[in-house]
């Protein structure tokens, strides 16, 4: 699939062939949703936690002797039966939210989403994303050259390009990734994707490998 290449001022400077296996795939929203849920669930950290009887402080001594007091038998004040004791079946931070999805499905979801964005004109290929003098104003100038309204943008750059990370990291609604870190979550979070031309061979090598 042939697409146009733009410079930082939104002028056409050429064309490039994108692999059909990545950018010309049928839209599959169910697979994209499944891959997204798997990714964000695996990053989820359990916060709710209550102490069971083994974690509650105190209770080393039996409250009273076993027989002869006329009261019920108790072994420890840490028992869930006691106020301030452990909690039975409460939430713990040992819960695992990980969801498995195989590599073929994950790649297929990413390809489907990239193809959809390209078809919707939400992907632009830029000839060079190196930012002169690491200046934030130069990144803003690129955004204004392409977009009339404010929108979220993901810059995908080649490895070794530190200038755009330094220049764009403090701009709201702007994300920056290396090509080998491209993922479903970020592609869904940001409306537009600006691809550095140098990323295309990198994507072919990393994403298409079996």
Secondary structure, DSSP 8 states (H G I E B T S, - for coil): -EEEEE-TTS-EEEEEE--HHHHS----HHHHHHHHHHHHHHH---------TTTSS---S-SS-SSSSSS---S-TTSTTSTTS--SS---TT--------HHHHHHHHHHHHHHHHHTT-EEEES----GGG-HHHHHHHHHHH-SS---EEEEE-TT--HHHHHHTTSTTEEEEEGGG--HHHHHH-SEEEEETTHHHHHHHHHS--
